[in-house]
Amino acid sequence: MTFLVAQTDHGVQVDSKKENSDGVFVVPSNNAFGNSFRNYSAETERQKIVRELYRQSHINQTYDFVKKMREEYEKVNKVEMSIWECCELLNEVVDDSDPDLDEPQIEHLLQTAEAIRKDYPNEDWLHLTGLIHDLGKVLLLPSFGGLPQWAVVGDTFPLGCAFDESIVLHEQLKGNPDNNNPSYNTKYGVYSEGCGLNNVVMSWGHDDYMYLVAKANKTTLPSAALFIIRYHSFYPLHKSGAYTHLMNEEDHENLKWLQIFSKYDLYSKSNVRIDVEKVKPYYMSLIEKYFPAKLKW
């Protein structure tokens, strides 16, 4: 099965049932471990690590915690480096929340970007988004704060309102202090109908951090790219359709692109290696087009 997109007068259409053809990204049937994708119930050593990470995340990700993290990291005063230098740093990072892959993260970045590039050769902004969407995982490294895995990786979800049952391992959220706070445990909580996701406090992690970095460094990537970077781990929204009551019109338009992107983000994960030196010149040209030479992180 492949994932193709057509641009129509009414927006973006996703067709997930096209026949395979040469040069088009093909969705694999299993992940790098031979299991189905995003299987959180398989009894494996990898799953034990994943479940423990989510237990800690679901207890510690509170509205107040995220407010403090955003206040600290929007200063972008940790490191100064280029996008590619940051990509190379991800060779030191493995995501403990990912049940589908335990390879260094730079492999996943290139797999995602190259899969998108095959199907959307003319959307260079989407190629670059694939490359940089997970760069925020450098938060795990000492020079960026050395945050624990639960504060960097894993699916994201809104704080300040009730936890939707579509959140992965939802039962673990019973231990979150916000769950018993009457200001935060209703459908709307501190928000209002159609307030816009930009006004919603999301659980802290690499998504929100990379969004803050891109904005602070005045990237020229389009709104849809920033939306993808910020919400690509927001599976309750783009997989289950939860929290749409908080979205505004721009969110709905950008969600179309996020739903396209998420298929490549998830299904491109494999142990097939990308020739980094072969593709590097292309991505360097995109970085130069959309970002300054050096960024503040």
C-alpha positions in Angstrom: 0.0 0.0 0.0 1.2 3.5 -0.8 0.1 6.9 0.3 -0.5 9.4 -2.4 -2.0 12.9 -2.3 -3.8 14.9 -4.9 -4.3 18.7 -4.7 -7.9 19.6 -5.6 -10.1 22.7 -5.6 -11.4 21.6 -2.2 -8.0 21.0 -0.6 -5.8 17.9 0.0 -7.1 14.4 -0.6 -5.4 11.3 0.8 -5.6 8.1 -1.2 -4.2 5.1 0.7 -5.2 2.4 -1.7 -3.1 3.1 -4.8 -1.2 0.2 -6.4 2.5 0.3 -5.9 4.7 1.7 -8.7 8.4 2.2 -9.0 9.9 5.0 -7.0 6.8 5.4 -4.7 7.1 4.9 -1.0 5.6 1.5 0.1 4.1 1.0 3.5 5.7 -2.0 5.3 3.5 -4.6 7.1 5.6 -4.7 10.2 8.0 -2.5 12.2 11.7 -3.0 12.8 10.9 -5.6 15.5 8.5 -7.7 13.3 5.4 -6.4 15.2 2.5 -4.2 14.0 3.2 -0.5 14.2 2.4 1.4 17.5 1.6 -1.9 19.3 1.9 -1.0 23.0 0.6 -4.3 24.4 3.3 -6.7 22.9 5.1 -8.5 25.7 8.7 -7.6 24.8 11.6 -6.0 26.6 11.2 -2.9 24.4 7.6 -2.6 25.5 8.5 -2.6 29.2 10.8 0.4 28.6 8.0 2.2 26.6 5.3 1.6 29.2 7.5 2.8 32.0 8.3 6.0 30.1 4.6 6.7 29.6 3.9 6.0 33.3 6.3 8.7 34.3 5.1 11.1 31.6 1.5 10.7 32.5 2.2 11.5 36.1 4.6 14.4 35.7 3.2 16.3 32.6 1.1 18.9 34.3 -0.2 22.3 33.2 2.2 24.1 35.6 5.2 21.9 34.6 4.7 22.8 30.9 4.3 26.5 31.6 7.7 26.4 33.4 9.3 24.5 30.5 8.0 26.9 27.9 9.2 29.9 29.8 12.7 28.4 30.1 13.1 27.1 26.6 11.6 30.0 24.7 14.8 31.9 25.7 16.7 29.8 23.1 19.9 30.4 25.0 21.3 26.9 25.4 23.4 26.4 22.2 24.2 28.0 18.8 24.5 25.7 15.9 23.3 24.9 12.4 20.4 22.6 11.5 22.8 19.9 10.1 25.0 20.0 13.1 21.9 19.4 15.2 20.9 16.5 12.9 24.3 14.9 13.5 23.9 15.2 17.3 20.9 12.9 17.0 23.3 10.1 16.4 23.6 10.1 20.2 19.9 9.8 20.8 17.5 6.8 21.0 13.8 7.4 21.7 12.6 5.2 24.6 9.0 5.9 23.8 9.1 4.4 20.3 7.8 0.8 20.1 8.8 0.6 16.4 12.5 1.5 16.2 15.5 1.7 18.4 18.0 3.1 15.8 19.7 6.5 16.3 17.3 9.3 15.4 19.1 10.7 12.4 18.2 7.4 10.6 14.5 8.1 11.2 14.8 11.8 10.1 16.3 10.8 6.7 13.9 7.8 6.3 10.9 10.1 6.8 12.3 12.9 4.5 13.2 10.5 1.7 9.9 8.7 1.8 8.1 12.0 1.5 10.4 13.2 -1.3 9.5 10.1 -3.4 5.8 10.9 -3.4 5.9 14.7 -3.3 8.9 15.8 -5.3 7.7 19.3 -5.7 6.9 20.0 -2.0 10.5 20.8 -0.8 9.2 22.4 2.4 7.6 19.0 3.3 10.9 17.2 2.7 12.7 19.6 5.0 10.0 19.2 7.6 10.5 15.5 7.5 14.2 16.0 8.2 13.9 18.4 11.1 10.6 17.4 12.8 12.3 15.4 15.6 15.4 17.6 16.1 13.9 18.7 19.4 15.0 15.4 20.9 18.4 17.0 21.5 16.7 18.1 24.8 18.0 14.7 26.0 21.6 15.8 25.7 23.4 17.7 28.6 24.1 20.9 26.6 20.4 21.3 26.0 19.3 20.6 29.5 19.6 16.9 29.7 15.9 16.4 30.3 14.5 12.9 31.2 13.0 10.9 28.4 9.4 11.4 29.7 9.9 15.2 29.2 11.1 14.9 25.6 9.5 12.0 23.7 6.2 10.2 23.5 2.7 11.1 22.3 1.6 14.6 23.3 -1.8 15.8 24.6 -3.4 19.0 25.9 -3.1 20.1 29.5 -5.6 22.4 31.2 -8.6 20.3 30.1 -9.9 16.7 30.5 -7.7 13.9 29.3 -9.3 12.1 26.3 -9.5 8.3 26.4 -7.7 8.1 23.1 -4.4 9.1 24.8 -2.0 6.1 24.7 -2.1 4.2 28.0 -4.8 6.5 29.2 -5.3 4.6 32.5 -1.9 5.9 33.7 -3.2 9.5 33.7 -5.2 8.8 36.9 -2.0 9.6 38.8 -1.7 13.1 37.2 -2.5 15.8 39.7 -4.4 17.8 37.0 -6.8 14.9 36.8 -8.4 15.9 40.1 -8.3 19.6 39.6 -11.8 21.0 38.8 -10.2 23.8 36.8 -8.6 21.3 34.4 -10.7 18.2 34.3 -13.7 19.3 32.2 -14.1 19.1 28.4 -13.0 22.7 27.9 -11.1 23.3 31.1 -9.4 26.7 30.8 -10.2 26.9 27.0 -13.2 27.8 24.8 -14.8 26.4 21.7 -12.6 27.0 18.6 -9.9 28.9 20.6 -7.2 27.5 18.3 -4.5 25.0 19.2 -1.9 27.8 19.4 -3.6 28.8 22.6 -3.6 25.3 24.1 -0.9 24.1 26.4 0.4 20.8 25.1 2.5 18.3 27.1 6.1 19.3 26.9 8.6 17.6 24.6 10.6 17.8 21.4 7.6 18.9 19.3 7.0 22.1 21.1 10.7 22.8 21.6 11.5 22.5 17.9 8.5 24.7 17.1 9.8 27.4 19.5 13.3 27.2 18.0 12.0 27.5 14.4 9.8 30.5 15.3 12.6 32.2 17.3 15.0 31.9 14.4 12.5 33.3 11.9 12.2 30.3 9.6 10.4 31.0 6.3 8.7 27.5 6.4 4.9 27.7 5.8 2.4 27.5 8.5 1.6 23.9 7.7 5.2 23.0 8.4 5.2 24.6 11.8 1.9 22.9 12.6 3.4 19.5 11.6 6.5 20.1 13.8 4.5 21.2 16.8 1.7 18.5 16.6 3.2 15.4 14.9 3.1 13.5 18.2 -0.4 14.6 18.9 -1.9 11.3 18.0 -5.2 11.8 19.9 -5.9 14.5 17.3 -4.6 13.3 14.0 -5.3 9.6 14.5 -8.4 9.6 16.8 -10.0 12.9 16.0 -10.0 14.1 19.6 -9.9 17.7 20.8 -11.3 19.1 17.5 -13.6 21.3 19.5 -10.5 23.4 20.4 -9.4 23.9 16.7 -9.9 27.0 14.6 -10.1 27.3 10.8 -6.4 27.5 10.2 -5.8 24.4 12.4 -8.3 22.4 10.3 -6.5 23.4 7.1 -3.1 22.5 8.5 -4.4 19.2 9.9 -4.8 17.9 6.3 -1.0 18.1 5.8 -0.3 16.7 9.3 -2.4 13.6 8.5 -0.4 13.1 5.3 2.9 13.6 7.0 2.1 11.2 9.9 1.9 8.2 7.6 5.5 8.8 6.5 6.6 9.6 10.0 5.3 6.3 11.2 5.6 3.9 8.4 9.0 4.9 7.1 10.7 3.5 10.3 12.8 0.5 9.4 16.4 -0.8 9.6 17.1 0.1 6.0 19.9 2.7 6.1 20.0 5.9 4.1 23.3 7.0 2.3 23.7 10.2 4.3 26.5 11.7 2.1 24.5 11.1 -1.0 21.4 13.0 0.1 23.2 15.6 2.3 23.7 18.2 -0.5 20.0 18.3 -1.3 19.0 18.8 2.3 21.7 21.4 2.9 20.2 23.4 0.0 16.8 23.3 1.7 18.2 24.3 5.0 19.8 27.3 3.4 16.5 28.3 1.7 14.4 28.2 4.9 16.7 28.8 7.8 19.7 31.1 8.9 23.1 29.5 8.8 23.3 29.3 12.6 20.3 29.0 15.0 19.9 29.7 18.6 18.6 26.7 20.5 
